[in-house]
């Protein structure tokens, strides 16, 4: 049973979450998924956005260089703007310092990721399929018989919370508390967080630490076979992870293992509802759901961009980038690059040129990508299998006020199950 910023040398710039509008309305959602671009004015393979003081990458080839080249770092501590606004590193909450360390490049980063990555190998995740399926079926049982339900609040959120809370063995209630803190702490990962966001995130980090520390102390003394116990007891070269490092992993797992997959599930459901021929093709050939998920990830990924910092002067697609420049990979553009994909806007789960950068690439690829794929595949398969006549209950939908997440505020549907 589960146990219980300002640009360098300039004035303040708007937070990245403000770019692209507030709760943008999705026109014609019953027919198509209008892509809300974080950088709608970007042109060419590399574009300098004066409003946010970042270089925006729209080319698939240039994006791979940014994500794979050691000359581009994801180290948030290298973001002098962020560090200056937070204050001296020694004064940061221990959870925040450890979180920033996770984004460093080199031994610290490798050591932290090693502990989690080994628990998310394709083989281990494949063994989780029956249990993941059971959690999804339980969520579907909860909406069965309703005339209408929200795919996000009533299905995707319960599924992702259930899976990650069971992996950590902190119970659904405990997971809900941590998620409340995590939703505020995530401001540290924004490209241009406001001062208010940073102060709120810092307070949430402290309170999250106070909540989790007793759980971690008890689990270290009496470990089980859960992921949290594994993180607390694993050793590399005779050293165990610090408590702050484990706290960081828990918070980041809650963010990455809940928000992103939940919104991708909703994006996938909406995309299939807007494409009846492909939806029918899947219902008639359920073995294609895996391929469908890859194409949905290319077109309807839940995260809009990946950010890096140039550690030295760089030339990218003919543009000179000074050392210290912030670079943003615009996934909406990169995954639709006509130089990489034939007919890039078309949804085709059997396309001859598959592949995407939605999970990143290089040393900072998403360690939970196998689990995210599994969650989406099983949810879509079981949802449309149980409710083959699913329809949108409302086409007046809006997007979340964030440029970080490509997420709907809600997705109401009518099940219309077969008699």
Residue pairs with C-beta under 8 A, 6 or more apart in sequence:
2 165
2 166
2 169
2 170
2 171
2 172
2 174
3 169
3 170
3 171
3 174
3 215
3 218
3 219
3 224
4 170
4 171
4 173
4 174
5 12
5 13
5 79
5 81
5 82
5 85
5 191
5 192
5 193
6 12
6 13
6 81
6 84
6 85
7 13
7 52
7 53
7 81
8 53
8 80
8 81
8 324
10 53
13 51
13 52
13 53
13 192
14 51
14 52
14 192
15 190
15 192
15 193
15 194
15 197
16 38
16 52
16 190
16 191
16 192
16 193
16 403
16 404
17 190
17 401
17 402
17 403
17 404
18 403
19 38
19 39
19 51
19 52
19 403
20 36
20 37
20 38
20 39
20 40
20 403
21 36
21 401
22 401
23 398
23 399
23 400
23 401
23 409
24 36
24 398
24 399
25 396
25 397
25 398
25 399
26 33
26 34
26 36
26 397
26 398
26 399
26 408
27 34
28 34
28 395
29 270
29 274
29 392
29 395
29 396
29 397
30 273
30 274
30 392
30 395
31 274
32 274
33 267
33 270
33 271
33 274
33 299
33 300
35 332
35 406
36 399
36 406
37 304
37 330
37 332
37 333
38 304
38 305
38 328
38 330
38 332
38 403
39 47
39 49
39 56
39 305
39 328
39 330
41 47
41 49
42 49
42 56
42 58
42 330
42 333
43 58
44 58
44 317
45 57
45 58
45 59
45 61
45 62
45 317
46 55
46 56
46 57
46 58
46 59
46 62
46 316
46 317
46 318
46 319
47 55
47 56
47 58
48 54
48 55
48 56
48 319
49 55
49 56
49 328
52 191
52 192
53 326
54 191
54 307
54 325
54 326
54 327
54 328
55 316
55 319
55 321
55 325
55 326
55 327
55 328
56 327
56 328
56 330
57 63
57 66
57 316
57 317
57 327
57 328
57 329
57 330
57 334
58 330
58 333
58 334
58 337
59 317
59 334
59 337
59 339
60 334
60 335
60 337
60 339
60 340
60 341
60 357
61 317
61 337
61 339
61 340
62 316
62 317
63 329
63 334
63 357
64 357
64 361
65 72
65 316
66 72
66 308
66 316
66 327
66 329
67 306
67 308
67 329
67 357
67 360
67 361
67 362
67 364
68 361
68 362
69 314
69 362
70 105
70 311
71 310
71 311
71 312
71 314
72 308
72 309
72 310
72 311
72 314
72 327
73 104
73 105
73 308
73 309
73 310
73 311
74 103
74 105
74 306
74 307
74 308
74 309
74 364
75 100
75 103
75 104
75 105
75 309
76 82
76 100
76 103
76 188
76 189
77 83
77 89
77 100
77 101
77 103
77 104
78 309
78 311
78 324
79 309
79 326
80 324
82 188
82 193
83 89
85 195
85 198
86 92
86 96
86 198
86 202
89 97
89 100
92 100
92 202
93 202
93 205
93 206
93 209
94 209
94 244
94 247
95 185
95 205
95 206
95 208
95 209
95 244
95 247
95 248
95 251
96 185
96 188
96 201
96 202
96 205
97 244
98 242
98 244
98 245
98 247
98 248
99 185
99 188
99 205
99 248
99 251
99 252
100 188
101 108
101 109
101 112
101 245
101 248
102 109
102 112
102 113
102 248
102 249
102 252
103 109
103 364
105 363
109 363
109 364
110 363
111 236
112 241
112 245
112 248
112 249
113 367
114 236
115 230
115 231
115 234
115 236
115 241
115 249
116 227
116 231
116 249
116 253
116 367
117 367
119 227
119 230
120 367
120 368
120 369
120 370
120 371
121 370
122 370
125 370
125 371
125 374
126 370
126 374
128 371
128 374
129 374
129 378
131 166
132 163
132 374
132 375
132 378
133 378
133 382
135 159
135 162
135 163
135 166
136 159
136 375
136 378
136 379
136 382
137 382
138 162
139 154
139 155
139 158
139 159
139 162
140 155
140 382
140 383
140 386
142 154
142 158
143 149
143 154
143 155
143 415
144 386
144 415
144 417
146 415
147 414
147 415
148 393
148 412
148 413
148 414
148 415
149 155
149 412
149 413
149 415
150 410
150 411
150 412
150 413
151 265
151 266
151 269
151 270
151 411
151 412
151 413
152 262
152 263
152 266
152 408
152 409
152 410
152 411
153 410
155 265
155 379
155 383
156 261
156 262
156 263
156 265
156 266
156 379
157 258
157 262
159 262
159 265
159 375
159 379
160 257
160 258
160 261
160 262
160 265
160 375
161 172
161 175
161 176
161 179
161 258
162 172
163 257
163 371
163 375
164 175
164 253
164 254
164 257
164 258
165 171
165 172
165 174
165 175
167 226
167 227
167 253
167 257
168 175
168 226
168 227
168 228
168 250
168 253
169 219
169 224
169 226
169 227
169 228
169 229
170 178
170 215
170 228
174 215
175 254
177 211
178 208
178 211
178 212
178 250
178 251
178 254
179 254
179 258
181 204
181 205
181 207
181 208
181 211
181 251
182 204
182 208
182 251
182 254
182 255
182 258
183 255
183 259
184 200
184 201
184 203
184 204
185 201
185 204
185 205
185 208
185 251
185 255
186 201
186 255
186 259
186 404
187 193
187 197
187 198
187 200
187 201
188 198
188 201
189 255
189 404
190 197
190 404
191 305
191 307
191 326
191 328
193 201
205 251
208 247
208 251
209 247
212 247
212 250
213 243
213 247
215 228
216 228
216 232
216 243
216 246
216 247
219 228
219 229
219 232
220 232
220 233
223 229
223 230
223 232
223 233
227 253
228 246
228 250
231 241
231 246
231 249
231 250
232 240
232 241
232 246
233 240
234 240
234 241
241 249
253 368
256 366
256 368
257 368
257 371
259 302
259 405
259 407
260 302
260 303
260 372
260 405
261 302
261 371
261 372
261 375
261 376
262 302
263 302
263 400
263 405
263 406
263 407
263 408
264 296
264 297
264 300
264 301
264 302
264 372
264 376
265 375
265 376
265 379
265 380
266 407
266 408
266 411
267 296
267 300
267 301
267 302
267 406
267 407
267 408
268 292
268 293
268 296
268 300
268 376
268 380
269 380
269 383
269 390
269 411
269 413
270 300
270 392
270 408
270 411
271 296
271 299
271 300
271 347
272 278
272 279
272 282
272 292
272 296
272 380
272 384
273 279
273 390
273 391
273 392
273 413
275 347
278 292
278 347
278 349
279 384
281 288
281 349
282 288
282 289
282 292
282 349
282 380
282 384
283 384
283 385
283 388
286 381
286 385
288 349
288 350
289 377
289 380
289 381
290 373
290 377
291 349
291 350
291 354
292 349
292 377
292 380
293 373
293 376
293 377
293 380
294 349
294 354
294 355
294 356
294 373
295 347
295 348
295 349
295 351
295 354
296 347
296 376
297 356
297 358
297 359
297 373
298 335
298 336
298 341
298 354
298 355
298 356
298 358
299 335
299 336
299 345
299 347
300 406
301 331
301 335
301 356
301 358
301 406
302 405
302 406
302 407
303 331
303 358
303 404
303 405
303 406
304 330
304 331
304 332
304 403
304 404
304 405
304 406
305 328
305 329
305 330
305 331
305 403
305 404
306 328
306 329
306 331
306 357
306 360
307 326
307 327
307 328
307 329
308 326
308 327
308 328
308 329
309 324
309 325
309 326
309 327
310 321
310 322
310 323
310 324
310 325
310 326
310 327
311 323
312 323
313 320
313 321
313 322
313 323
314 320
314 321
314 323
314 325
315 321
316 327
321 327
329 357
331 357
331 358
332 406
334 357
335 341
335 344
335 356
335 357
335 358
336 344
336 345
337 344
338 344
340 353
341 351
341 353
342 351
342 352
342 353
359 365
359 366
359 369
359 372
360 366
366 372
383 390
384 390
386 415
386 417
387 413
387 415
387 416
387 417
388 417
388 418
389 415
389 416
389 417
389 418
390 413
390 414
390 415
390 416
391 413
391 414
391 416
392 411
392 412
392 413
392 414
393 412
393 413
393 414
394 412
397 408
397 409
397 410
397 411
398 408
398 409
399 406
399 407
399 408
399 409
400 407
400 408
400 409
